[in-house]
Amino acid sequence: MKNQQVDYIVLGGGCSALSLANQIIDNNIDGYSFLILESRKKYTDDKSWCFWLEKDDNLKNLISKSWKSFSFSLKGTIIKHRSNKYYYKYIRSIEFYDKSVKKIKNSTNISLNLGEKVIKIISKKKKYLVCTNKKKYFAKNIIDTRPKQNIYLKHPFLFQSFLGYEIKVNKYKSNFNFAKIMDNMRVKHNNFFFDYILPMGLNKFLIEITSFSKNSISVNTLQSMLNSTIKANNFQNYKVIRKEYGVIPMGFIKENLRTNKKNYFYAGTLGGAVRPSSGYAFLRIQKWAIECANLLKNNKPLTSHQKEKVIIKKLDMLFLKILIKNLNIAPYIFFTFLKRIPTDSFIRFMNGNARNFDYIKIIYSMPKRIFLKTLVFKFEKNEK
Ligand SMILES: Cc1cc2nc3c(=O)[nH]c(=O)nc-3n(C[C@H](O)[C@H](O)[C@H](O)COP(=O)(O)OP(=O)(O)OC[C@H]3O[C@@H](n4cnc5c(N)ncnc54)[C@H](O)[C@@H]3O)c2cc1C
């Protein structure tokens, strides 16, 4: 039997692949055939995606919760931010997966094969032969979204490890309705830790412990710390509804790893979608997917995830370097920065769409001595 041939094979069917599929369907693009190959046999509620977005947005039907205010805290002192323009929003992954799968099932030009692990890709003239654990396919183009380790520059690099429980409590005395983004910032064994607590309504909470560290932190270590956090926040008689563990790389992808082939594209985490200074990627993936749909509409070739703006890359690199050199005072660095930075400048910086005056405010908000020391150190190193 002849191998099936399509215009695009998407390797991996996670956030970036499904975001692209959604955009293609929403824009009625039916002139190209797509096959998404995903190794998982079924989607589970494995994560949640949060980000800041303006009040009315095109993800409305996916957002299950949003907060106007958000906070950071160090040793009991709280900094609360509130924006009139942006909300902190929450998407439950299973809703995103289920809605995407339903749309794909009704589409005529996109197929999603679950339980197919891509084993090998062989370049054949201008096409690719993709071999999975089940079948072989030909594609004119590849979009690779399989996250890989060892693709990051060694320096600067940190791991963001986190473990979260979504819990339901019988009763909770101190009701709060804002997102605790970095709560109780602290250092333990030279690693930076903080809690992340989202009130989900109806006595439900997402409560996470997160670390920025030079080595990834195991589930077991995080679990005992999370239990302490749950206790310290007076959550009693709770039931765990969902668990979420992740290790997100905070670093810069080596550029020479990309092939020069014009019909091989990189997206998602593999394409550099994860913001090195924060670990946020969801909105950046949506931006890439929208851009691809626009290109397809105009019969232009697709694109890999876009390279970062130079200023953002430089600031992220500097911020990461400052953190790595000063992990033992990271709570102070974040606290000082978050106390000084105006809310909307912070959000625009996090979203990658800061304006010129936002950059000035960002630089002004950094703890000066540490910031200058890192800059001087960098300058001296370049001089040698
Ligand atoms: C637990 C967690 C929580 C996160 N929360 C946030 C958040 O709140 N906000 C935010 O902005 N970002 C967040 N991120 C970062 C980022 O948004 C996600 O990691 C996002 O899922 C990245 O999308 P992706 O398509 O690159 O990777 P994935 O969604 O992981 O998709 C890659 C897919 O490739 C499949 N795959 C791998 N190898 C193969 C193979 N050989 N053959 C076939 N399939 C394969 C995998 O099974 C997977 O489904 C989070 C990440 C994690 C891990």
The ligand as a MOL file (V3000), in Angstrom:
LIG
                    3D

  0  0  0     0  0            999 V3000
M  V30 BEGIN CTAB
M  V30 COUNTS 53 58 0 0 0
M  V30 BEGIN ATOM
M  V30 1 C 2.8770 21.6950 33.6620 0
M  V30 2 C 3.1100 22.9160 32.7870 0
M  V30 3 C 2.4110 24.0890 33.0410 0
M  V30 4 C 2.6230 25.2240 32.2300 0
M  V30 5 N 1.9270 26.3690 32.5010 0
M  V30 6 C 2.1050 27.4450 31.7120 0
M  V30 7 C 1.3560 28.6470 31.9630 0
M  V30 8 O 0.6160 28.7500 32.9450 0
M  V30 9 N 1.5050 29.6980 31.0980 0
M  V30 10 C 2.3450 29.6370 30.0220 0
M  V30 11 O 2.4190 30.6180 29.2510 0
M  V30 12 N 3.0870 28.5280 29.7850 0
M  V30 13 C 2.9960 27.4370 30.5930 0
M  V30 14 N 3.7290 26.3020 30.3320 0
M  V30 15 C 4.7250 26.3360 29.2240 0
M  V30 16 C 4.1180 25.9990 27.8380 0
M  V30 17 O 3.0100 26.8260 27.5740 0
M  V30 18 C 3.7100 24.5480 27.7180 0
M  V30 19 O 4.7910 23.7150 27.9860 0
M  V30 20 C 3.1610 24.2060 26.3290 0
M  V30 21 O 2.4570 23.0080 26.4510 0
M  V30 22 C 4.2350 24.0840 25.2770 0
M  V30 23 O 3.6600 23.6530 24.0680 0
M  V30 24 P 4.4450 22.7250 23.0450 0
M  V30 25 O 3.5590 22.4610 21.9120 0
M  V30 26 O 5.7970 23.2490 22.8140 0
M  V30 27 O 4.7100 21.3740 23.8870 0
M  V30 28 P 3.6470 20.3060 24.3730 0
M  V30 29 O 2.3540 20.9270 24.6770 0
M  V30 30 O 4.3420 19.5460 25.4640 0
M  V30 31 O 3.4660 19.3770 23.0800 0
M  V30 32 C 4.4740 18.5620 22.5760 0
M  V30 33 C 3.8290 17.2190 22.2360 0
M  V30 34 O 4.7590 16.4190 21.5360 0
M  V30 35 C 4.4730 15.0700 21.8760 0
M  V30 36 N 5.6440 14.2770 21.4980 0
M  V30 37 C 6.8890 14.3150 22.0270 0
M  V30 38 N 7.7050 13.4480 21.3660 0
M  V30 39 C 6.9400 12.8630 20.3980 0
M  V30 40 C 7.2060 11.8900 19.3870 0
M  V30 41 N 8.4140 11.3430 19.2370 0
M  V30 42 N 6.2070 11.5420 18.5610 0
M  V30 43 C 4.9660 12.0910 18.6780 0
M  V30 44 N 4.6600 13.0040 19.6260 0
M  V30 45 C 5.6350 13.3880 20.4650 0
M  V30 46 C 4.1970 15.1400 23.3770 0
M  V30 47 O 3.4740 14.0190 23.8330 0
M  V30 48 C 3.4120 16.4420 23.4770 0
M  V30 49 O 2.0170 16.2330 23.4410 0
M  V30 50 C 3.5580 25.1690 31.1490 0
M  V30 51 C 4.2760 23.9860 30.9370 0
M  V30 52 C 4.0710 22.8840 31.7520 0
M  V30 53 C 4.9020 21.6520 31.4900 0
M  V30 END ATOM
M  V30 BEGIN BOND
M  V30 1 1 1 2
M  V30 2 1 2 3
M  V30 3 2 2 52
M  V30 4 2 3 4
M  V30 5 1 4 5
M  V30 6 1 4 50
M  V30 7 2 5 6
M  V30 8 1 6 7
M  V30 9 1 6 13
M  V30 10 2 7 8
M  V30 11 1 7 9
M  V30 12 1 9 10
M  V30 13 2 10 11
M  V30 14 1 10 12
M  V30 15 2 12 13
M  V30 16 1 13 14
M  V30 17 1 14 15
M  V30 18 1 14 50
M  V30 19 1 15 16
M  V30 20 1 16 17
M  V30 21 1 16 18
M  V30 22 1 18 19
M  V30 23 1 18 20
M  V30 24 1 20 21
M  V30 25 1 20 22
M  V30 26 1 22 23
M  V30 27 1 23 24
M  V30 28 2 24 25
M  V30 29 1 24 26
M  V30 30 1 24 27
M  V30 31 1 27 28
M  V30 32 2 28 29
M  V30 33 1 28 30
M  V30 34 1 28 31
M  V30 35 1 31 32
M  V30 36 1 32 33
M  V30 37 1 33 34
M  V30 38 1 33 48
M  V30 39 1 34 35
M  V30 40 1 35 36
M  V30 41 1 35 46
M  V30 42 1 36 37
M  V30 43 1 36 45
M  V30 44 2 37 38
M  V30 45 1 38 39
M  V30 46 1 39 40
M  V30 47 2 39 45
M  V30 48 1 40 41
M  V30 49 2 40 42
M  V30 50 1 42 43
M  V30 51 2 43 44
M  V30 52 1 44 45
M  V30 53 1 46 47
M  V30 54 1 46 48
M  V30 55 1 48 49
M  V30 56 2 50 51
M  V30 57 1 51 52
M  V30 58 1 52 53
M  V30 END BOND
M  V30 END CTAB
M  END
